[in-house]
Amino acid sequence: MLEYINVSIIGVPRETQLRALKLLNAVLEEGERREIFKFAYKTMRNRWERLNNTLSMSKRFSVQKIAPQFCSFQKVRGPSPAYAWVKCERQEDKDCYSVLKAANIDGRAGSVFSADDHYVRLSLIKSQDDFEILLDKITKLVAEEKGARYM
């Protein structure tokens, strides 16, 4: 575990690590300890729903279907993934990474994860501003598409 921690923090300045630690300690000291989990779930759930709604207007792109699941807080919850797998549905879009890259959308090619290149993994773990920019770019890409269901 120690080796994992050492490798995973390479390139992150100590000052940044200490700030993050202080922030997490402050969050845990105040109020109910589960509030941070509620905030995280609500944020990620909202992002997933907005991305899913935008891509559902497209015939060119799709996103994986995730069913609600039982969570550790004794509830059944809807999906709130950290990453979205986007698929280019057109046969001519053999390299979905390049299609999205041309629209200035950053993701990771499916081949990086031993998946087909019709897939791209998008990270939903980012600042709210960065997520809004991502969603705006995807919305524009879908709006340019012929035959898309109008938003």
C-alpha positions as CSV (number, residue, x, y, z in Angstrom):
1,M,0.0,0.0,0.0
2,L,2.8,2.4,0.8
3,E,4.4,1.8,-2.6
4,Y,1.0,2.5,-4.3
5,I,0.7,5.8,-2.3
6,N,4.3,6.8,-3.2
7,V,3.8,6.1,-6.9
8,S,0.4,7.7,-7.1
9,I,1.6,11.0,-5.7
10,I,4.6,11.4,-8.0
11,G,4.5,14.9,-9.5
12,V,2.1,16.3,-6.9
13,P,3.8,19.0,-4.8
14,R,3.9,18.4,-1.0
15,E,2.2,21.7,-0.4
16,T,-0.7,20.7,-2.5
17,Q,-0.9,17.3,-0.7
18,L,-0.9,19.2,2.7
19,R,-3.7,21.6,1.6
20,A,-5.8,18.6,0.4
21,L,-5.2,16.8,3.7
22,K,-6.2,20.0,5.7
23,L,-9.3,20.4,3.6
24,L,-10.4,16.8,4.1
25,N,-9.7,17.0,7.9
26,A,-11.8,20.2,8.1
27,V,-14.7,18.6,6.2
28,L,-14.6,15.5,8.5
29,E,-14.4,17.6,11.7
30,E,-17.5,19.7,10.9
31,G,-21.0,18.3,10.9
32,E,-22.0,14.8,10.0
33,R,-19.3,12.7,8.5
34,R,-21.5,11.4,5.7
35,E,-22.1,14.8,4.3
36,I,-19.1,14.6,2.0
37,F,-20.5,11.4,0.5
38,K,-23.9,13.0,0.0
39,F,-22.2,15.9,-1.8
40,A,-20.1,13.6,-3.9
41,Y,-23.0,11.4,-4.9
42,K,-25.3,14.4,-5.7
43,T,-22.6,16.1,-7.8
44,M,-21.6,12.9,-9.8
45,R,-25.3,11.9,-10.2
46,N,-26.1,15.3,-11.6
47,R,-23.2,15.2,-14.0
48,W,-24.1,11.7,-15.2
49,E,-27.8,12.6,-15.8
50,R,-26.8,15.8,-17.8
51,L,-24.3,13.9,-19.9
52,N,-26.7,11.1,-20.5
53,N,-29.5,13.4,-21.4
54,T,-27.3,15.3,-23.9
55,L,-26.0,12.1,-25.6
56,S,-29.5,10.6,-25.7
57,M,-30.3,13.3,-28.3
58,S,-27.7,11.9,-30.6
59,K,-27.8,9.1,-33.2
60,R,-24.1,9.3,-33.7
61,F,-23.0,8.8,-30.0
62,S,-24.2,6.7,-27.2
63,V,-23.2,6.1,-23.6
64,Q,-23.3,2.9,-21.6
65,K,-26.4,1.9,-19.7
66,I,-26.0,1.5,-16.0
67,A,-28.7,0.1,-13.8
68,P,-29.4,1.4,-10.2
69,Q,-27.5,-0.6,-7.6
70,F,-27.5,-1.2,-3.9
71,C,-24.9,0.9,-2.2
72,S,-23.0,0.8,1.1
73,F,-25.4,3.3,2.7
74,Q,-28.2,0.7,2.6
75,K,-30.0,2.3,-0.4
76,V,-30.6,1.6,-4.0
77,R,-29.1,4.5,-6.0
78,G,-29.0,5.5,-9.6
79,P,-25.7,5.5,-11.4
80,S,-23.1,8.2,-10.5
81,P,-19.9,6.9,-12.3
82,A,-16.6,8.7,-12.4
83,Y,-16.1,7.9,-16.0
84,A,-18.5,7.6,-19.0
85,W,-17.9,5.2,-21.9
86,V,-19.0,7.0,-25.1
87,K,-19.5,4.9,-28.2
88,C,-19.4,6.3,-31.8
89,E,-22.2,4.5,-33.5
90,R,-21.4,5.2,-37.1
91,Q,-19.3,2.6,-38.9
92,E,-17.2,5.3,-40.5
93,D,-16.2,6.6,-37.1
94,K,-13.6,3.8,-36.5
95,D,-11.5,6.0,-34.2
96,C,-13.9,7.7,-31.8
97,Y,-11.0,9.3,-29.9
98,S,-10.1,11.3,-33.1
99,V,-13.7,12.3,-33.7
100,L,-14.0,13.7,-30.2
101,K,-10.5,15.2,-30.3
102,A,-11.5,17.1,-33.5
103,A,-14.2,18.7,-31.4
104,N,-11.6,19.6,-28.8
105,I,-13.0,17.0,-26.4
106,D,-10.4,15.2,-24.3
107,G,-10.9,11.6,-23.5
108,R,-9.0,8.3,-23.5
109,A,-9.1,6.0,-26.5
110,G,-10.9,2.6,-25.9
111,S,-7.7,0.8,-27.0
112,V,-5.9,2.1,-23.9
113,F,-8.3,-0.1,-21.9
114,S,-8.3,-3.1,-24.3
115,A,-11.6,-2.0,-25.8
116,D,-12.6,-1.3,-29.3
117,D,-11.6,2.1,-30.8
118,H,-15.3,2.9,-31.3
119,Y,-15.2,3.8,-27.6
120,V,-13.8,6.7,-25.6
121,R,-13.6,7.0,-21.9
122,L,-14.5,10.5,-20.6
123,S,-13.7,11.6,-17.1
124,L,-16.4,13.2,-15.1
125,I,-14.0,13.8,-12.2
126,K,-13.1,17.4,-12.8
127,S,-13.9,20.9,-11.6
128,Q,-17.5,22.1,-12.1
129,D,-16.2,24.7,-14.6
130,D,-14.3,22.0,-16.6
131,F,-17.3,19.8,-16.6
132,E,-19.5,22.6,-17.9
133,I,-17.0,23.2,-20.7
134,L,-17.0,19.5,-21.6
135,L,-20.8,19.4,-21.6
136,D,-21.0,22.5,-23.8
137,K,-18.6,20.9,-26.4
138,I,-20.6,17.7,-26.4
139,T,-23.9,19.7,-26.8
140,K,-22.4,21.6,-29.8
141,L,-21.2,18.3,-31.4
142,V,-24.6,16.7,-31.0
143,A,-26.4,19.9,-32.3
144,E,-24.2,19.8,-35.5
145,E,-25.3,16.2,-36.2
146,K,-27.8,15.6,-38.9
147,G,-30.8,13.7,-37.7
148,A,-30.2,14.4,-34.0
149,R,-33.3,14.7,-31.8
150,Y,-33.6,18.4,-31.0
151,M,-32.8,19.4,-27.4
